[in-house]
Amino acid sequence: MARIAVIGAGMGAMATAARLAVAGHRVTVYERGTTYGGAVGRYEREGFAFDTGPGLLHLPAVYRDLFVKTGRQPLESRVDMVRADPAVRHVLPHLGVDVTLPAASHGGVAAALDEAFGTGAGKRWNGVLGRARDAWDATRRPLLEEPLRGGREALGSDPYPAVRRSGLLRRRPPTLAEVAARELGGGLGELLTGLVAPYGIDPGRAPASAAVLPYMEQTFGSWYVRGGMRELATAVHERCRERKVDFLFGAEVREVLVRDGRAAGLLLADGCEAPADFVVCGIDPRLLPEMAREAVAARGADAPSRVTLLLALRGARPARAVHRTLVHSPGLSATVLRPDDPATRPDADHEAVTVSAVCGPGGAGAAPSAEELLDLAGKAVPGLRERLLWQEALTPADVEAATGAVGGSVPAPSLAGAGGRLLHPANTTSVPGLYLAGGWAHPGGGLAHAGMTGALVAGLIVEGADFRGSR
């Protein structure tokens, strides 16, 4: 039985801790804050409740697998997880388009797009997602389920098969924005790029392989946990506690101790040392001294953040309201979440709405104002300003305070292509015994990808060099 120190109590860190505890190790989690969950937070005021981080879960099989591998009770016994249906509503005010796409129906999506954009739009859309499926099939294992091997070049080539005679492969692989323009065109192309941008990915710089993200959403669905996504964090924390994982809150880590050339424990901010046989860093590695910073990809330096607006509204949520709406606008787009959940509001005569938009690192540059976000949200919620009781804005500084991430940056999922520059650091480091988990490590950010780091790091520690990936 090894002593394992885990830095941070985010979702990836807790997923790692639970798996290692089940393998028979003594695991202690050191968290600088007062609670667990990392970015999966919750804000409550006057009977209203809001998710302050991810509002939906894509690829729920990651957490189902976590619960299967760490205990007898499945995930569904701990949380009430429901699929968002309709899957998403797209509003393009500048084009006069308002289209709602159903969940789990390629034919239904095609029919809706044909009606909104003209005959043939659905076929073009399904063609792009079909090619995205090919990219998913080619990279799912190495990009999501296996440790990152062979350096960044191993996944540096874009697996998206661009359409022949499209002119996109003459000089270089196309960006996602170019695929959207050439293979879809106009407003339909905006739907594709608009689905990718909320991940913190610039469609104009991202490889075409970024189309796997809309493919995952349409194929595996978008899922909401009743009571808010914080309930998922609570369920994972409780599973850790059941497996005898110890949590020390208010325990800030100053550095990783290295002795005889390998990780030997932690030095805490109060000067105490915590010996360990293995160390798992589940936080932004840029917060650690130089020995761990070497593992940080260049991508982390300019990772974007988010501005979020929490809106308390008078008046009931309409029965036909869609859970997630993307409002596309030239220069600025927003995600509007309207969960049909009594736990988010004081009573049936009120509604809680969350609006978010990606902004530059640390909120610099294109950080939208609350007024701009309200204007966009009003395109999705009629009479929004007249219904508004109060609002609360969360800035990149608030994200940094809650998660510790430098500049309030939010990691995106890893992507193949672009010469490997959109990959995250491997789970192993140059320091033996020191591993990286969570959204800042392979396979990257987002609830599902961060959760997968738990399977990867636990496998590497338990099986060592023989570990070939999650099964």
N, C-alpha and C positions, 0 to 999 in steps of 0.2 A: 504494500500500500504506500503510494507516494503522497507527499504533501504538495498540494497545488494551490498557488495563489492566483486569483483572478482579479484583474484591475477593472473596476467598473461593474455596474449592475444593469447594463443595457440588455436588449433582447438577445443579441448574439453572445454576449458574455454569459448570461443566465442559461442559454441553450447549451453552451459548452460545459458549464458547471454541472448541470443536471446529468449530462451524458457521462462525464468523468466520475461523478459520484456513484452512478449505477455500475461503473466498471470497477468499483471498490476503492477508489482513491479518497483521501481526506481533502475536501475542497473548502477554501475560505474565499469569499468575495469581499474586496475592499472597495467601498464606494464613498467618494468625497461628499456626495449630497446626503439628503435625509430619506431618500426613498429609492425604489427600483424602477426600471423601465426605460431609463435614458430618454430618448426623444418621444416615447409613447407616454405623453403626459395628459393631464386633465385640468381644466379650469372650471370652477364652480362659483356661481354668484346668484343670489336671489332665486334659487330654484332652477336656474339654467345650468347646463353642463355641456362642455365642449371638449372634443379631442384637440390637443395642441400640437400633435404630431400627425402621423399617418392616420387617415380617416377610413381607409379600406385596406383589405388584405388581398393580394394577388398570389396565386399559387399556394392555396391553403394546405396542400399536401405536405409542405415542409413542417408545419406545426403538428399536423396529424401524425407524421412519422416520429417527431420528437416525443409525443406522448405515448405512442406505441412502444418505442424503444426504452422508455424510462419508467414504465409502470403499467398496471393492468387497466386503469381507468382511461378511456379514450378522451381526446380533446372535447368531443361533443358532450361529455358528461360534466365538463367544467364551464363551458361557455355555450351560449345560444348563438350560433353562427348562421347567418342567413345570406343567401345570394342576392345581390342587387339586381333587380329586374323591374323595369328596363335597365340595361347595363349603363348607358350614358346618353345624355342629351347634349347636342351640339348647337350652339347659337352663334351665328355669324351676322351681327347686326349690319355690317357694311355691305353684305350681299343679300340681306333680307331672308336668310336661311335659318330655319329652326327645325331640326330633325332629331328624333329620338330613336335610338337603336336598341332592339331587344337583346336579351341575354340568350346564349346557347342556341342560336339559330342563324346559320350562315344564310339560309334562304330569306329569313325575315330581315336580316341586315341588308341584303342585296335589294329587296323590295323597297325598303325605306329609303335607301340611297337613290334608287331609280326615280322614286317619286320626288325627292328633293332636288336632284341634280340632272335628271334626264335619263332616258333609257340607255343602258350600258354602263352606268356608273357603278352599279353593284357588281357587275362582272369584273370591271377594272379593279375595284377594291378587293374582291376575293382573289384576284390574280396576284396582287401585291402580297396579301397575307399568305397565299399559297407559297410564294417564293420565300417569305419570311419563315414559313414552316420548314422549308428545306434548310435554311440557316439555323433554325432551332435544332433540327435533327442532327446537323453536323457538329454543333458546338455544345449541346446540352450537357453531355458528360464532362468534357474538359473545362467548360466555363462555369458549371454550377455544382457538379457532383464529385469532381476530382480535385486533388491539390494542384496548384499551378506548377507545372513542370516545364523544364526546357527554356526558362527565361521568357521575357515578354514577346520575343519573336515567334514563339510557338503558336500564338493566336493573333499574330499581327496581320494576317491576310483576311480580307473581308469575305465571309462565306455567302453573302447575299448574291444570288444569280440574277444579275441585271438582264433585262429583256434584250434579245439580239436586235441589232440595227437601231438601237435607241440612241447611239452616239455617246453613251455614258462610259464606255470602257476604252476609248481611244487613247487617252493620255493617262488616266488614273482611275481607280475605283470611284464610283459616285458617292456623294454625300446623301444623307437621307432627304434633305431638302430638294436635291436634284431628282431623286427618284420620285418624290411627291409631285414635282412639277411635270416631269416627263411622262410618268406612267399613270398619273391620276389627273393632274391639272387643276388649276383654279381652286375653288372652294373645297373640292373633294381632297385635294392635296393638303389644304389647311387642316382638315380633320386628322390626317395622319401625323403631321408635324405637331399638331396641338395635343395629341395623345402622348407624345414623347417628351415635350417640353416640361411638363410638371415633374418629371424625374430629375430635373436639373441638367438636362442634356440639350445642347445647342444643335438643332437640326441642320444648321448650315455648316457645322464642323464635324458632326457625327457621321460615322460610316453608315451605309445602307443597312447594315446588320442591326441597327437600332430598331428596325421594323419588328424585331422579335418581341419587343415590349407590348405593342398593340396586339400582336398575335397571341401572346400569353394571356392578356386580358380577355380577348374574345373567346379563346379556347377553354381556359380554366376558370374564367369568371372573376368578378369582383365581389368580395365577401365583407360583410359588416358584422361586428359582434354587438349584440344588444347590450345596452348599458354603456356602450362606447368601447373603443379599441383598448382603453386602459384595462378592461376586463381580461383581455388576452395577456397583458403583462402580469396581471395579478395571478392568473392561472399558471403561468410559467414560474413565477416566484414561489407559489405554493408547492408546485411540483419539486422545485429545488429544495425547499424546506423539508418536504416528505422524504427526500433522499439524503437528508442530514447535511446539506450544504449550509455552512455558517456564513452569515452576512454581518459585516461590520460597517455601519453607516457613519458618516462624519470622519472617515478614515482616508485622508488624502495621501496619495502616493507621491513621494518626491523623486524617487529613482528606483531602477531595477538594480539590485546588487549582483555583481559578477565576480565570482571567485574561481580560481583555477580554470579560467577560460569558459565558464558556463554560468547561466543564471542560477542564483543561489537564494533568491528571496527579494524582499522589498524593504526600502527605507521609507518610512512614513514621515509626514510633515512634522509630527511631534517629536521626531528623533528616534522613535522606536524602530527596531528591526523585526521583520517577520520572515523567518527562514522558510525556504520552500525548495523542493526538488525540481519543480517546473513552475514557470510563470506564464500566464496568459494575459496579454494586454488587450482589453476589450474597449478601450477608449481611443480617441484620436492620438496616434503615436507621436504627433508633433508636440504633444504635451510632455513627453518624456525627454530625458537628456539625449545627447548626440548618439549614444550607442543604439538607440531604437529609431532615431530619426532617419538613419540610413535606409530603413525599410520603407519609408514613405515615398509613394510614387509622386512624380512631378505633378500629377493631376490634382493632388490635394491642395497645392498652393493656390489654385484659382477656383476651387469648388464653390458653387453658388450657394446662396442661402435663400430664405423665404420670408415674406411678410404675410402675416395672417391677421384677419379681422374677424372677431367673434361678435355676432349680432344677436341681440335679444329682441324678438319681435312680438308685438301684440297681434292677436288674431290666430285662428287655427291654421295648421298646415293643410293645404288642399289635398284631398285624397289622391288626385292624379299627379301630384308633384313628383318629380324624378329625384332620386337620391343624389346623383352626381350630374352636374351640368358644367360643361366647358364653354366658356364665353371667349370666342376668338375675336381679337381686335388687332389691327396692324400696330405693331410696336409693343403691345401689352395684352396678355391674356390671363384669365383667372379661372380657378376651379371653385365651384360653389357646391357645398354639401348641405343637403337638407334631409337628415335621417328621420325616418318615421319611427321614432323611439320615445315612448313616454318618459324614459329616464333622463332625457335631455332637456325637459321643459317642466315648469311648475304645474301646468295643467293643460287640458286639451285646447284652451283658448290662447295658447302662446306657442311660439316656434323658435327653435335655436338653429341658426344658420352660420356656417363657417365659410369664409372666403379666403383664398390664398393665391399668391403669385410668386414666381421665382424672381430673384433679384441677384445682382452681382455680389461677389465676395464681400462679406462684411456689410452688405447693404449699400455698397457704393454704386455709383452710376445710375442704373435703371431702377432703383428702389421706388416702387409706386407709393403714392400717398394714400391715406385712408379715403380721401374724396374720390380718387381715381378708382379704388377698389369698390367703393359704394356704387359708382356709376356703372361699372361692369356688372356687379351683382344685381343691379336693378334691371338689367336685360334678361336675367333669369328668374327674378322674383318680382312680379308686378306689384306696384304700390309699396315697394320696399321702404322708401324714406318715410312715408306716412305711417308705416307700421313700427318704425324703429323706436324702441324704448331706450336702449343704451348700446354702446359698442366698446370693445376692448381691442386694442391693437398690440400684436406681438411682433417685435422687430428682430433683426439678426442678433442684436445685443441680448435680447431675451432668450433666443435660442442658445447662444453661447453660455449664458448664465445657467440654463437648465441642463445642457448636455456637456459643457466644457469644450466643445469643438471650437477650434480657432476661428474667430470671426463669425461664429454662428453658422459655419458651413455645414451643408447637408450632403453626405456622400450619395452618389448615383450608383446604379448597378454597373458591373463591369460589362464591357462590350468587346467583341472580337473585331478585328480590323484596325485601321488607322495606325498601323505599325506597332500596335500594342500600347499606345499612349492612354487608352481608356480602360486599361486593366488596373486592378489594385495590387498592392504588395502581396507576395505569397504569405501563406500562414506560418511558414517557417522563417526564421531570420538568421543572420550570420552569427548570432549568439546561441550556441547550443542550449536547449532547455527553455528558450524564450519564443513564444508563439503569439501570433496576431489573430484576433477574432473580432466580430462585429462588422459594422458597415464600412470601416476603413481598411478592411483586409479583403482578399479574394474570398468570395466572388462579388463583394461590393455592397452598396447600400440598398435600403428598402427592407421591409419586414421579412420577406421570404429569403432574400439573399443573405441578410445578416443572420437569419436563423440557420442557414446552411453552413455557416462557419462553425457552428457548434459540432456538426457531424464531421467536418473536415479536421478541426483541431483535435477533437477527441480521438478520431481515428489515428492521427499522426502520433499522438502521445501513447495510446494504448498499443497500436500495432507497429509503430516505428516506420522504418523504411519500407516495410512490406505492405503498407497501406496503399491501396489502389483506388480508393474512392468509396462514396456512400453506395449502399446497395438497397 
